[in-house]
Amino acid sequence: MTMVQQEALVSRQSSDAAAEGRAVRLMKRRSRIRIYEIVIWLAAVAAYFLLPSKMLILTEIAILALFAVSLDLVLGFAGIVSLGHAAFFGVGAYAAGLLALHYTAEPVIGLFVAALVAGLLGFLTSFLILRGSDLTRLMTTLGIGLMMAEVANQMAWLTGGADGLSGFSLNPILGLFEFDLYGKTGYLYCLAVLFVGMMIMRRIAFSPFGLSLKAIKSNPMRAGMISVPARKRVVVVYTIAAMFAGIAGALLAQTTSFVSPDVLAFHRSADVLMVLTIGGTGYLYGGVFGAVLFTLVKDALSVVTPQYWMFWIGLILVVLVLIGRERLNRWAAYLPERLSGKEREQ
């Protein structure tokens, strides 16, 4: 090797090392906790003290937010639209309910069992969504959700059928915190699980793995050409999302002490898609914002017009899609980037 070739090789290696260093610094900056995130969690804790009579609706928001964020992990990052995400939510709810009824009523153990069962279902069904186009995937996820709902309805000896699964109660959380009638313990419990789940999914989303999912969503063929194993990554993220959806379902079962086939109904999947439509996709916190707005609007409309609240929800959704969708997406992409823009310039 000549002197010129050696110098070129050294220069190339130095350039590669510098590029790698910049990439590492960028990933660290992207993964930092932002001010608006701290404000969100402080507001959630403050709601416990400021809204003591609203614990049930706050608990509902926390559960729906976790469910929505789990879907955003596959929709906003991997680009997989699902109409059957409620299958994992419902399976997790039944797993937690059956565990509490027949084996142990420890809530935390129920969460782990629900995550394992829902994750197993997600892993097995993930190979089905790898086939075909987006429309095929959409119909496949819908079919899975409908089948799971009918299975729960027909297996009355196990699930209670149309009457639902009841008659179980939960032990104090970790043997220390007992559930109360006012729902205060339940809200803090759901909020803590949401926080832990959000931090885990946030870490996944803003890692090299998460960036590879963005590449797959943008152009799967190009991602494969740069050695990104698209099929394996989709299987992994779909399984992870199913696990967190199962945990959300388990929270619902544990805080209400009741599970019915409604947890597997199509409207659950439709609602969570509506939540992400309102809050935006691709940055996780859209699931939180959307859950808050959707639940509060639904609650207010159901009081004002109890017979027609679904009409108004549908109208709001149409307006969002036709008028405000692009603006919401730009805002969702702009806010995190704007908050970290100065750091990237450095």
C-alpha positions as CSV (number, residue, x, y, z in Angstrom):
1,M,0.0,0.0,0.0
2,T,1.4,3.3,-1.0
3,M,1.8,6.3,1.2
4,V,-1.1,8.1,-0.6
5,Q,-3.4,5.2,-0.1
6,Q,-2.5,5.0,3.6
7,E,-3.2,8.6,4.1
8,A,-6.6,8.3,2.3
9,L,-7.4,5.3,4.5
10,V,-6.5,7.2,7.7
11,S,-8.5,10.2,6.5
12,R,-11.6,8.0,5.7
13,Q,-11.4,6.3,9.1
14,S,-11.1,9.7,10.9
15,S,-14.1,10.9,8.9
16,D,-16.1,7.8,9.8
17,A,-15.2,8.2,13.5
18,A,-16.2,11.8,13.5
19,A,-19.6,11.0,11.8
20,E,-20.2,8.2,14.3
21,G,-19.4,10.6,17.2
22,R,-21.9,13.2,15.8
23,A,-24.5,10.5,15.5
24,V,-24.0,9.3,19.1
25,R,-24.2,12.9,20.4
26,L,-27.4,13.5,18.3
27,M,-29.0,10.3,19.7
28,K,-28.2,11.4,23.3
29,R,-29.7,14.8,22.6
30,R,-32.9,13.4,21.1
31,S,-33.4,11.1,24.1
32,R,-33.1,13.8,26.7
33,I,-36.2,14.7,28.7
34,R,-37.7,17.9,27.4
35,I,-39.3,20.7,29.5
36,Y,-42.8,20.1,28.1
37,E,-42.6,16.4,29.2
38,I,-41.8,17.4,32.8
39,V,-44.8,19.8,32.7
40,I,-47.1,17.0,31.5
41,W,-46.1,14.7,34.4
42,L,-46.2,17.4,37.0
43,A,-49.7,18.3,35.8
44,A,-50.8,14.6,36.0
45,V,-49.6,14.5,39.6
46,A,-51.2,17.9,40.4
47,A,-54.5,16.6,39.2
48,Y,-54.5,14.1,42.0
49,F,-54.6,16.9,44.5
50,L,-56.6,19.5,42.5
51,L,-59.3,17.1,41.2
52,P,-60.1,14.7,44.0
53,S,-63.6,14.0,42.7
54,K,-62.4,13.1,39.2
55,M,-60.3,10.1,40.0
56,L,-62.3,7.7,37.8
57,I,-62.1,9.8,34.7
58,L,-58.4,10.5,35.3
59,T,-57.8,6.8,35.6
60,E,-59.7,6.2,32.4
61,I,-57.4,8.8,30.7
62,A,-54.3,7.1,32.0
63,I,-55.3,3.7,30.7
64,L,-56.4,5.1,27.3
65,A,-53.2,7.0,27.0
66,L,-51.1,3.9,27.6
67,F,-53.2,2.0,25.0
68,A,-52.8,4.8,22.5
69,V,-49.1,5.2,23.0
70,S,-48.7,1.4,22.4
71,L,-50.5,1.8,19.0
72,D,-48.4,4.9,18.2
73,L,-45.3,2.7,18.5
74,V,-46.4,0.6,15.5
75,L,-48.4,3.3,13.6
76,G,-46.3,6.4,14.1
77,F,-42.9,4.8,13.9
78,A,-43.3,1.6,11.8
79,G,-46.2,2.8,9.7
80,I,-48.5,-0.2,10.5
81,V,-52.2,0.8,10.6
82,S,-54.2,-1.5,12.8
83,L,-57.9,-2.0,13.3
84,G,-57.5,-4.8,15.7
85,H,-55.2,-3.4,18.5
86,A,-58.1,-4.1,20.9
87,A,-57.3,-7.8,20.6
88,F,-54.2,-7.3,22.8
89,F,-56.0,-4.9,25.1
90,G,-58.7,-7.4,25.7
91,V,-56.4,-10.4,26.0
92,G,-54.4,-8.6,28.6
93,A,-57.6,-7.7,30.5
94,Y,-58.8,-11.3,30.5
95,A,-55.4,-12.6,31.5
96,A,-55.3,-10.3,34.5
97,G,-58.9,-11.1,35.5
98,L,-58.5,-14.8,35.3
99,L,-55.2,-14.7,37.2
100,A,-56.9,-12.7,40.0
101,L,-59.9,-15.0,40.0
102,H,-58.1,-18.4,40.1
103,Y,-54.5,-17.9,41.2
104,T,-53.1,-14.7,42.7
105,A,-54.7,-11.2,43.2
106,E,-51.4,-9.4,43.3
107,P,-51.8,-6.5,40.7
108,V,-48.2,-6.2,39.6
109,I,-47.9,-9.9,38.9
110,G,-51.1,-9.5,36.8
111,L,-49.5,-6.8,34.7
112,F,-46.5,-9.1,33.9
113,V,-48.8,-12.0,33.0
114,A,-51.0,-9.8,30.9
115,A,-47.9,-8.5,29.1
116,L,-46.6,-12.0,28.4
117,V,-49.9,-13.3,27.1
118,A,-50.6,-10.2,24.9
119,G,-47.0,-10.2,23.7
120,L,-47.3,-13.9,22.7
121,L,-50.4,-13.1,20.7
122,G,-48.7,-10.1,19.1
123,F,-45.7,-12.2,18.2
124,L,-47.8,-15.0,16.6
125,T,-50.0,-12.5,14.6
126,S,-47.1,-10.3,13.6
127,F,-46.1,-12.8,10.9
128,L,-49.5,-12.3,9.3
129,I,-49.1,-8.5,8.9
130,L,-45.8,-9.0,7.1
131,R,-47.7,-10.2,4.1
132,G,-49.4,-8.0,1.5
133,S,-50.0,-4.3,1.2
134,D,-51.3,-1.8,3.7
135,L,-54.9,-2.7,2.9
136,T,-54.2,-6.4,3.5
137,R,-52.6,-5.6,6.8
138,L,-55.6,-3.4,7.8
139,M,-58.0,-6.2,7.1
140,T,-55.8,-8.8,8.7
141,T,-55.7,-6.8,12.0
142,L,-59.4,-6.3,11.8
143,G,-60.0,-10.0,11.3
144,I,-57.8,-10.9,14.3
145,G,-59.7,-8.5,16.5
146,L,-63.1,-9.8,15.5
147,M,-62.0,-13.4,16.0
148,M,-60.7,-12.8,19.5
149,A,-63.9,-11.1,20.4
150,E,-65.9,-14.1,19.2
151,V,-63.6,-16.5,21.0
152,A,-64.2,-14.6,24.3
153,N,-67.9,-14.7,23.7
154,Q,-68.1,-18.4,23.0
155,M,-65.7,-19.6,25.7
156,A,-68.2,-18.8,28.4
157,W,-66.8,-21.6,30.7
158,L,-63.6,-19.6,30.9
159,T,-64.5,-15.9,30.2
160,G,-68.0,-15.7,31.5
161,G,-69.3,-15.1,27.9
162,A,-71.6,-12.2,27.4
163,D,-72.1,-11.8,31.2
164,G,-68.4,-11.0,31.6
165,L,-65.8,-12.0,34.2
166,S,-66.5,-10.8,37.7
167,G,-66.2,-12.0,41.3
168,F,-62.5,-11.2,41.8
169,S,-60.8,-8.5,43.9
170,L,-57.3,-7.3,44.0
171,N,-54.8,-7.4,46.9
172,P,-53.0,-4.2,48.0
173,I,-50.4,-3.2,45.4
174,L,-47.1,-4.8,46.4
175,G,-48.8,-5.6,49.7
176,L,-48.7,-1.9,50.7
177,F,-51.3,0.2,48.8
178,E,-54.9,-0.9,49.1
179,F,-57.4,0.1,46.4
180,D,-60.0,2.5,47.8
181,L,-63.6,3.3,46.8
182,Y,-62.7,6.8,45.6
183,G,-60.2,5.5,43.0
184,K,-57.2,7.5,44.4
185,T,-54.9,4.5,44.7
186,G,-56.1,3.3,41.3
187,Y,-55.2,6.5,39.6
188,L,-51.8,6.8,41.1
189,Y,-51.2,3.1,40.2
190,C,-52.2,3.6,36.6
191,L,-50.2,6.9,36.4
192,A,-47.1,5.1,37.7
193,V,-47.5,2.3,35.1
194,L,-48.1,4.8,32.4
195,F,-45.0,6.7,33.3
196,V,-42.8,3.6,33.4
197,G,-44.3,2.4,30.1
198,M,-43.9,5.8,28.5
199,M,-40.2,5.9,29.5
200,I,-39.6,2.5,28.1
201,M,-41.3,3.2,24.8
202,R,-39.6,6.6,24.6
203,R,-36.3,4.9,25.0
204,I,-37.2,2.5,22.2
205,A,-38.5,5.2,19.9
206,F,-35.5,7.5,20.3
207,S,-32.8,4.8,19.9
208,P,-31.1,3.5,16.7
209,F,-33.9,0.8,16.7
210,G,-36.5,3.6,16.6
211,L,-34.7,5.4,13.8
212,S,-34.6,2.1,11.8
213,L,-38.4,1.9,12.3
214,K,-38.7,5.4,10.8
215,A,-36.6,4.2,7.9
216,I,-38.9,1.2,7.4
217,K,-42.0,3.4,7.5
218,S,-40.5,5.8,5.0
219,N,-39.3,3.2,2.5
220,P,-39.0,-0.5,3.4
221,M,-37.1,-1.4,0.2
222,R,-34.5,1.3,0.8
223,A,-34.2,0.3,4.5
224,G,-33.4,-3.3,3.3
225,M,-30.8,-2.0,0.9
226,I,-28.9,-0.4,3.8
227,S,-29.0,-3.7,5.8
228,V,-32.0,-2.9,8.1
229,P,-33.8,-6.2,8.8
230,A,-37.3,-4.7,8.2
231,R,-39.3,-7.9,8.8
232,K,-37.5,-8.7,12.1
233,R,-37.9,-5.1,13.3
234,V,-41.6,-5.1,12.5
235,V,-42.1,-8.4,14.4
236,V,-40.2,-7.0,17.5
237,V,-42.0,-3.7,17.6
238,Y,-45.4,-5.3,17.0
239,T,-44.8,-7.7,19.9
240,I,-43.6,-4.9,22.2
241,A,-46.7,-2.8,21.3
242,A,-48.9,-5.7,22.0
243,M,-47.4,-6.2,25.4
244,F,-48.1,-2.6,26.5
245,A,-51.6,-2.8,25.1
246,G,-52.1,-5.9,27.2
247,I,-50.8,-4.0,30.3
248,A,-53.4,-1.3,29.6
249,G,-56.1,-3.9,29.4
250,A,-54.9,-5.4,32.7
251,L,-55.1,-2.0,34.3
252,L,-58.7,-1.6,33.2
253,A,-59.6,-5.1,34.6
254,Q,-57.8,-4.4,37.9
255,T,-59.3,-1.0,38.5
256,T,-62.9,-2.0,37.7
257,S,-62.8,-5.7,38.9
258,F,-64.7,-6.7,35.8
259,V,-63.9,-7.9,32.3
260,S,-66.5,-8.2,29.5
261,P,-66.3,-8.9,25.8
262,D,-66.5,-5.1,25.3
263,V,-62.7,-4.9,25.9
264,L,-62.3,-6.8,22.6
265,A,-65.0,-4.8,20.7
266,F,-64.1,-3.0,17.5
267,H,-65.0,0.4,18.9
268,R,-61.9,0.0,21.2
269,S,-59.6,-0.1,18.2
270,A,-61.6,2.7,16.6
271,D,-61.4,4.9,19.7
272,V,-57.7,4.5,20.0
273,L,-57.2,5.5,16.3
274,M,-59.4,8.5,17.0
275,V,-57.2,9.4,19.9
276,L,-54.1,9.4,17.8
277,T,-55.9,11.3,15.1
278,I,-56.6,14.0,17.6
279,G,-53.2,14.0,19.3
280,G,-51.0,13.2,16.3
281,T,-48.6,10.3,15.6
282,G,-44.9,9.7,15.6
283,Y,-43.9,11.3,18.9
284,L,-45.6,9.2,21.5
285,Y,-47.1,12.1,23.6
286,G,-49.8,12.4,21.0
287,G,-51.4,9.4,22.6
288,V,-51.4,11.3,26.0
289,F,-52.8,14.6,24.5
290,G,-55.3,12.7,22.4
291,A,-56.5,10.6,25.4
292,V,-57.1,13.7,27.5
293,L,-59.0,15.6,24.8
294,F,-61.0,12.6,23.6
295,T,-62.1,11.5,27.1
296,L,-63.0,15.0,28.2
297,V,-64.9,15.8,25.0
298,K,-66.7,12.5,25.2
299,D,-67.6,13.0,28.8
300,A,-68.9,16.5,28.2
301,L,-70.9,15.6,25.1
302,S,-72.4,12.5,26.8
303,V,-73.8,14.8,29.5
304,V,-75.1,17.6,27.1
305,T,-76.5,15.3,24.4
306,P,-76.5,11.7,25.8
307,Q,-78.3,10.3,22.8
308,Y,-76.2,12.0,20.1
309,W,-72.7,12.4,21.5
310,M,-71.3,9.9,19.0
311,F,-72.6,12.2,16.2
312,W,-70.6,15.1,17.6
313,I,-67.5,13.0,18.1
314,G,-67.7,11.9,14.4
315,L,-68.2,15.5,13.3
316,I,-65.1,16.6,15.3
317,L,-63.1,13.8,13.7
318,V,-64.2,14.8,10.2
319,V,-63.3,18.4,10.8
320,L,-59.9,17.3,12.2
321,V,-59.2,15.1,9.2
322,L,-60.3,17.6,6.5
323,I,-59.0,20.9,8.0
324,G,-56.6,20.4,10.9
325,R,-54.8,17.1,10.2
326,E,-51.8,18.6,8.4
327,R,-51.4,21.4,10.9
328,L,-51.5,18.9,13.8
329,N,-48.9,16.8,12.2
330,R,-46.7,19.8,11.6
331,W,-47.1,20.9,15.2
332,A,-46.4,17.4,16.4
333,A,-43.2,17.3,14.4
334,Y,-42.3,20.9,15.1
335,L,-42.5,21.0,18.9
336,P,-39.9,18.3,19.8
337,E,-37.6,19.5,17.0
338,R,-37.9,23.1,18.0
339,L,-37.1,22.4,21.6
340,S,-34.0,20.5,20.6
341,G,-33.0,22.7,17.6
342,K,-30.5,24.8,19.5
343,E,-28.7,21.7,20.8
344,R,-28.3,20.3,17.3
345,E,-26.9,23.6,16.0
346,Q,-24.2,23.3,18.7
